[in-house]
Amino acid sequence: MTMKRLSAVILLSLFTLSLLSGCNTIHGAGQDIEEGGEAIQRSAS
């Protein structure tokens, strides 16, 4: 029983870390897209 519980905790921890890193990646991509849009606006004016 203890080994199953330990495995579940480890898997849950890895899943949580994966979600957090995914959010950071999406956030960074959003910033890049926003900066690209601003560069286009500056060059158009």
PyMOL Python script that loads the backbone (N, CA, C, O; Angstrom):
from pymol import cmd

cmd.read_pdbstr("""\
ATOM      1  N   MET A   1       0.828  -1.205   0.000  1.00  0.00           N
ATOM      2  CA  MET A   1       0.000   0.000   0.000  1.00  0.00           C
ATOM      3  C   MET A   1       0.864   1.258   0.000  1.00  0.00           C
ATOM      4  O   MET A   1       0.530   2.231  -0.676  1.00  0.00           O
ATOM      5  N   THR A   2       1.946   1.256   0.730  1.00  0.00           N
ATOM      6  CA  THR A   2       2.806   2.425   0.823  1.00  0.00           C
ATOM      7  C   THR A   2       3.449   2.743  -0.517  1.00  0.00           C
ATOM      8  O   THR A   2       3.572   3.913  -0.879  1.00  0.00           O
ATOM      9  N   MET A   3       3.859   1.724  -1.257  1.00  0.00           N
ATOM     10  CA  MET A   3       4.499   1.937  -2.553  1.00  0.00           C
ATOM     11  C   MET A   3       3.517   2.545  -3.550  1.00  0.00           C
ATOM     12  O   MET A   3       3.905   3.394  -4.353  1.00  0.00           O
ATOM     13  N   LYS A   4       2.263   2.128  -3.514  1.00  0.00           N
ATOM     14  CA  LYS A   4       1.250   2.708  -4.402  1.00  0.00           C
ATOM     15  C   LYS A   4       1.027   4.180  -4.054  1.00  0.00           C
ATOM     16  O   LYS A   4       0.907   5.017  -4.949  1.00  0.00           O
ATOM     17  N   ARG A   5       0.974   4.489  -2.796  1.00  0.00           N
ATOM     18  CA  ARG A   5       0.759   5.868  -2.362  1.00  0.00           C
ATOM     19  C   ARG A   5       1.944   6.749  -2.770  1.00  0.00           C
ATOM     20  O   ARG A   5       1.754   7.871  -3.238  1.00  0.00           O
ATOM     21  N   LEU A   6       3.161   6.238  -2.591  1.00  0.00           N
ATOM     22  CA  LEU A   6       4.354   6.981  -2.983  1.00  0.00           C
ATOM     23  C   LEU A   6       4.371   7.225  -4.490  1.00  0.00           C
ATOM     24  O   LEU A   6       4.699   8.321  -4.944  1.00  0.00           O
ATOM     25  N   SER A   7       4.020   6.211  -5.250  1.00  0.00           N
ATOM     26  CA  SER A   7       3.966   6.353  -6.710  1.00  0.00           C
ATOM     27  C   SER A   7       2.936   7.398  -7.121  1.00  0.00           C
ATOM     28  O   SER A   7       3.184   8.193  -8.028  1.00  0.00           O
ATOM     29  N   ALA A   8       1.798   7.399  -6.468  1.00  0.00           N
ATOM     30  CA  ALA A   8       0.748   8.364  -6.781  1.00  0.00           C
ATOM     31  C   ALA A   8       1.206   9.786  -6.468  1.00  0.00           C
ATOM     32  O   ALA A   8       0.940  10.709  -7.238  1.00  0.00           O
ATOM     33  N   VAL A   9       1.890   9.964  -5.347  1.00  0.00           N
ATOM     34  CA  VAL A   9       2.375  11.291  -4.972  1.00  0.00           C
ATOM     35  C   VAL A   9       3.423  11.776  -5.967  1.00  0.00           C
ATOM     36  O   VAL A   9       3.413  12.945  -6.353  1.00  0.00           O
ATOM     37  N   ILE A  10       4.318  10.899  -6.383  1.00  0.00           N
ATOM     38  CA  ILE A  10       5.353  11.265  -7.353  1.00  0.00           C
ATOM     39  C   ILE A  10       4.720  11.632  -8.691  1.00  0.00           C
ATOM     40  O   ILE A  10       5.093  12.640  -9.291  1.00  0.00           O
ATOM     41  N   LEU A  11       3.777  10.835  -9.162  1.00  0.00           N
ATOM     42  CA  LEU A  11       3.123  11.131 -10.429  1.00  0.00           C
ATOM     43  C   LEU A  11       2.347  12.444 -10.367  1.00  0.00           C
ATOM     44  O   LEU A  11       2.371  13.222 -11.320  1.00  0.00           O
ATOM     45  N   LEU A  12       1.672  12.692  -9.273  1.00  0.00           N
ATOM     46  CA  LEU A  12       0.927  13.934  -9.103  1.00  0.00           C
ATOM     47  C   LEU A  12       1.874  15.130  -9.085  1.00  0.00           C
ATOM     48  O   LEU A  12       1.570  16.172  -9.666  1.00  0.00           O
ATOM     49  N   SER A  13       3.001  14.987  -8.432  1.00  0.00           N
ATOM     50  CA  SER A  13       3.985  16.065  -8.384  1.00  0.00           C
ATOM     51  C   SER A  13       4.536  16.359  -9.773  1.00  0.00           C
ATOM     52  O   SER A  13       4.662  17.522 -10.156  1.00  0.00           O
ATOM     53  N   LEU A  14       4.863  15.321 -10.525  1.00  0.00           N
ATOM     54  CA  LEU A  14       5.376  15.518 -11.875  1.00  0.00           C
ATOM     55  C   LEU A  14       4.334  16.168 -12.778  1.00  0.00           C
ATOM     56  O   LEU A  14       4.666  17.035 -13.586  1.00  0.00           O
ATOM     57  N   PHE A  15       3.094  15.759 -12.645  1.00  0.00           N
ATOM     58  CA  PHE A  15       2.011  16.333 -13.431  1.00  0.00           C
ATOM     59  C   PHE A  15       1.835  17.819 -13.111  1.00  0.00           C
ATOM     60  O   PHE A  15       1.644  18.636 -14.011  1.00  0.00           O
ATOM     61  N   THR A  16       1.899  18.156 -11.830  1.00  0.00           N
ATOM     62  CA  THR A  16       1.762  19.553 -11.406  1.00  0.00           C
ATOM     63  C   THR A  16       2.903  20.400 -11.951  1.00  0.00           C
ATOM     64  O   THR A  16       2.673  21.501 -12.452  1.00  0.00           O
ATOM     65  N   LEU A  17       4.129  19.897 -11.859  1.00  0.00           N
ATOM     66  CA  LEU A  17       5.272  20.631 -12.402  1.00  0.00           C
ATOM     67  C   LEU A  17       5.145  20.804 -13.907  1.00  0.00           C
ATOM     68  O   LEU A  17       5.505  21.849 -14.448  1.00  0.00           O
ATOM     69  N   SER A  18       4.645  19.803 -14.571  1.00  0.00           N
ATOM     70  CA  SER A  18       4.449  19.876 -16.015  1.00  0.00           C
ATOM     71  C   SER A  18       3.444  20.965 -16.371  1.00  0.00           C
ATOM     72  O   SER A  18       3.658  21.720 -17.319  1.00  0.00           O
ATOM     73  N   LEU A  19       2.366  21.050 -15.629  1.00  0.00           N
ATOM     74  CA  LEU A  19       1.365  22.088 -15.880  1.00  0.00           C
ATOM     75  C   LEU A  19       1.934  23.479 -15.652  1.00  0.00           C
ATOM     76  O   LEU A  19       1.674  24.399 -16.429  1.00  0.00           O
ATOM     77  N   LEU A  20       2.710  23.630 -14.587  1.00  0.00           N
ATOM     78  CA  LEU A  20       3.279  24.941 -14.284  1.00  0.00           C
ATOM     79  C   LEU A  20       4.268  25.378 -15.350  1.00  0.00           C
ATOM     80  O   LEU A  20       4.286  26.548 -15.734  1.00  0.00           O
ATOM     81  N   SER A  21       5.080  24.469 -15.826  1.00  0.00           N
ATOM     82  CA  SER A  21       6.038  24.838 -16.864  1.00  0.00           C
ATOM     83  C   SER A  21       5.320  25.127 -18.171  1.00  0.00           C
ATOM     84  O   SER A  21       5.761  25.979 -18.942  1.00  0.00           O
ATOM     85  N   GLY A  22       4.228  24.436 -18.431  1.00  0.00           N
ATOM     86  CA  GLY A  22       3.438  24.705 -19.627  1.00  0.00           C
ATOM     87  C   GLY A  22       2.837  26.097 -19.596  1.00  0.00           C
ATOM     88  O   GLY A  22       2.792  26.775 -20.623  1.00  0.00           O
ATOM     89  N   CYS A  23       2.381  26.527 -18.445  1.00  0.00           N
ATOM     90  CA  CYS A  23       1.820  27.873 -18.319  1.00  0.00           C
ATOM     91  C   CYS A  23       2.884  28.920 -18.603  1.00  0.00           C
ATOM     92  O   CYS A  23       2.611  29.917 -19.272  1.00  0.00           O
ATOM     93  N   ASN A  24       4.096  28.701 -18.100  1.00  0.00           N
ATOM     94  CA  ASN A  24       5.166  29.653 -18.355  1.00  0.00           C
ATOM     95  C   ASN A  24       5.492  29.712 -19.834  1.00  0.00           C
ATOM     96  O   ASN A  24       5.755  30.790 -20.368  1.00  0.00           O
ATOM     97  N   THR A  25       5.479  28.578 -20.497  1.00  0.00           N
ATOM     98  CA  THR A  25       5.783  28.546 -21.921  1.00  0.00           C
ATOM     99  C   THR A  25       4.726  29.295 -22.717  1.00  0.00           C
ATOM    100  O   THR A  25       5.059  30.068 -23.616  1.00  0.00           O
ATOM    101  N   ILE A  26       3.468  29.074 -22.399  1.00  0.00           N
ATOM    102  CA  ILE A  26       2.376  29.751 -23.093  1.00  0.00           C
ATOM    103  C   ILE A  26       2.439  31.255 -22.823  1.00  0.00           C
ATOM    104  O   ILE A  26       2.197  32.063 -23.720  1.00  0.00           O
ATOM    105  N   HIS A  27       2.759  31.619 -21.608  1.00  0.00           N
ATOM    106  CA  HIS A  27       2.872  33.038 -21.246  1.00  0.00           C
ATOM    107  C   HIS A  27       3.989  33.691 -22.057  1.00  0.00           C
ATOM    108  O   HIS A  27       3.818  34.796 -22.570  1.00  0.00           O
ATOM    109  N   GLY A  28       5.124  33.018 -22.174  1.00  0.00           N
ATOM    110  CA  GLY A  28       6.246  33.553 -22.946  1.00  0.00           C
ATOM    111  C   GLY A  28       5.898  33.688 -24.416  1.00  0.00           C
ATOM    112  O   GLY A  28       6.272  34.671 -25.056  1.00  0.00           O
ATOM    113  N   ALA A  29       5.192  32.716 -24.953  1.00  0.00           N
ATOM    114  CA  ALA A  29       4.781  32.786 -26.359  1.00  0.00           C
ATOM    115  C   ALA A  29       3.831  33.955 -26.564  1.00  0.00           C
ATOM    116  O   ALA A  29       3.912  34.641 -27.584  1.00  0.00           O
ATOM    117  N   GLY A  30       2.941  34.194 -25.626  1.00  0.00           N
ATOM    118  CA  GLY A  30       2.023  35.325 -25.720  1.00  0.00           C
ATOM    119  C   GLY A  30       2.764  36.654 -25.726  1.00  0.00           C
ATOM    120  O   GLY A  30       2.397  37.574 -26.457  1.00  0.00           O
ATOM    121  N   GLN A  31       3.799  36.751 -24.917  1.00  0.00           N
ATOM    122  CA  GLN A  31       4.601  37.974 -24.896  1.00  0.00           C
ATOM    123  C   GLN A  31       5.314  38.174 -26.229  1.00  0.00           C
ATOM    124  O   GLN A  31       5.375  39.294 -26.737  1.00  0.00           O
ATOM    125  N   ASP A  32       5.850  37.105 -26.794  1.00  0.00           N
ATOM    126  CA  ASP A  32       6.535  37.203 -28.080  1.00  0.00           C
ATOM    127  C   ASP A  32       5.583  37.672 -29.178  1.00  0.00           C
ATOM    128  O   ASP A  32       5.939  38.522 -29.994  1.00  0.00           O
ATOM    129  N   ILE A  33       4.387  37.121 -29.192  1.00  0.00           N
ATOM    130  CA  ILE A  33       3.391  37.505 -30.201  1.00  0.00           C
ATOM    131  C   ILE A  33       3.006  38.970 -30.022  1.00  0.00           C
ATOM    132  O   ILE A  33       2.864  39.707 -30.998  1.00  0.00           O
ATOM    133  N   GLU A  34       2.840  39.379 -28.780  1.00  0.00           N
ATOM    134  CA  GLU A  34       2.476  40.777 -28.505  1.00  0.00           C
ATOM    135  C   GLU A  34       3.583  41.724 -28.966  1.00  0.00           C
ATOM    136  O   GLU A  34       3.299  42.759 -29.569  1.00  0.00           O
ATOM    137  N   GLU A  35       4.835  41.380 -28.691  1.00  0.00           N
ATOM    138  CA  GLU A  35       5.954  42.220 -29.122  1.00  0.00           C
ATOM    139  C   GLU A  35       6.033  42.278 -30.647  1.00  0.00           C
ATOM    140  O   GLU A  35       6.352  43.327 -31.206  1.00  0.00           O
ATOM    141  N   GLY A  36       5.749  41.169 -31.323  1.00  0.00           N
ATOM    142  CA  GLY A  36       5.732  41.159 -32.779  1.00  0.00           C
ATOM    143  C   GLY A  36       4.656  42.082 -33.320  1.00  0.00           C
ATOM    144  O   GLY A  36       4.896  42.815 -34.279  1.00  0.00           O
ATOM    145  N   GLY A  37       3.483  42.059 -32.724  1.00  0.00           N
ATOM    146  CA  GLY A  37       2.398  42.941 -33.128  1.00  0.00           C
ATOM    147  C   GLY A  37       2.738  44.400 -32.936  1.00  0.00           C
ATOM    148  O   GLY A  37       2.413  45.240 -33.775  1.00  0.00           O
ATOM    149  N   GLU A  38       3.395  44.700 -31.822  1.00  0.00           N
ATOM    150  CA  GLU A  38       3.786  46.082 -31.568  1.00  0.00           C
ATOM    151  C   GLU A  38       4.828  46.545 -32.583  1.00  0.00           C
ATOM    152  O   GLU A  38       4.791  47.695 -33.020  1.00  0.00           O
ATOM    153  N   ALA A  39       5.749  45.673 -32.960  1.00  0.00           N
ATOM    154  CA  ALA A  39       6.751  46.030 -33.965  1.00  0.00           C
ATOM    155  C   ALA A  39       6.083  46.327 -35.315  1.00  0.00           C
ATOM    156  O   ALA A  39       6.496  47.243 -36.028  1.00  0.00           O
ATOM    157  N   ILE A  40       5.069  45.563 -35.654  1.00  0.00           N
ATOM    158  CA  ILE A  40       4.347  45.796 -36.917  1.00  0.00           C
ATOM    159  C   ILE A  40       3.628  47.156 -36.857  1.00  0.00           C
ATOM    160  O   ILE A  40       3.620  47.906 -37.834  1.00  0.00           O
ATOM    161  N   GLN A  41       3.028  47.458 -35.701  1.00  0.00           N
ATOM    162  CA  GLN A  41       2.331  48.746 -35.556  1.00  0.00           C
ATOM    163  C   GLN A  41       3.315  49.917 -35.672  1.00  0.00           C
ATOM    164  O   GLN A  41       3.002  50.935 -36.289  1.00  0.00           O
ATOM    165  N   ARG A  42       4.497  49.769 -35.079  1.00  0.00           N
ATOM    166  CA  ARG A  42       5.492  50.847 -35.150  1.00  0.00           C
ATOM    167  C   ARG A  42       5.960  51.052 -36.590  1.00  0.00           C
ATOM    168  O   ARG A  42       6.133  52.188 -37.030  1.00  0.00           O
ATOM    169  N   SER A  43       6.163  49.967 -37.318  1.00  0.00           N
ATOM    170  CA  SER A  43       6.653  50.105 -38.701  1.00  0.00           C
ATOM    171  C   SER A  43       5.567  50.633 -39.630  1.00  0.00           C
ATOM    172  O   SER A  43       5.880  51.237 -40.656  1.00  0.00           O
ATOM    173  N   ALA A  44       4.292  50.417 -39.292  1.00  0.00           N
ATOM    174  CA  ALA A  44       3.190  50.882 -40.142  1.00  0.00           C
ATOM    175  C   ALA A  44       2.930  52.375 -39.960  1.00  0.00           C
ATOM    176  O   ALA A  44       2.365  53.016 -40.846  1.00  0.00           O
ATOM    177  N   SER A  45       3.330  52.926 -38.840  1.00  0.00           N
ATOM    178  CA  SER A  45       3.020  54.351 -38.600  1.00  0.00           C
ATOM    179  C   SER A  45       4.171  55.260 -38.932  1.00  0.00           C
ATOM    180  O   SER A  45       4.060  56.477 -38.782  1.00  0.00           O
TER     181      SER A  45
END
""", "prot")
cmd.dss("prot")
cmd.show_as("cartoon", "prot")
cmd.util.cbc("prot")
cmd.orient("prot")
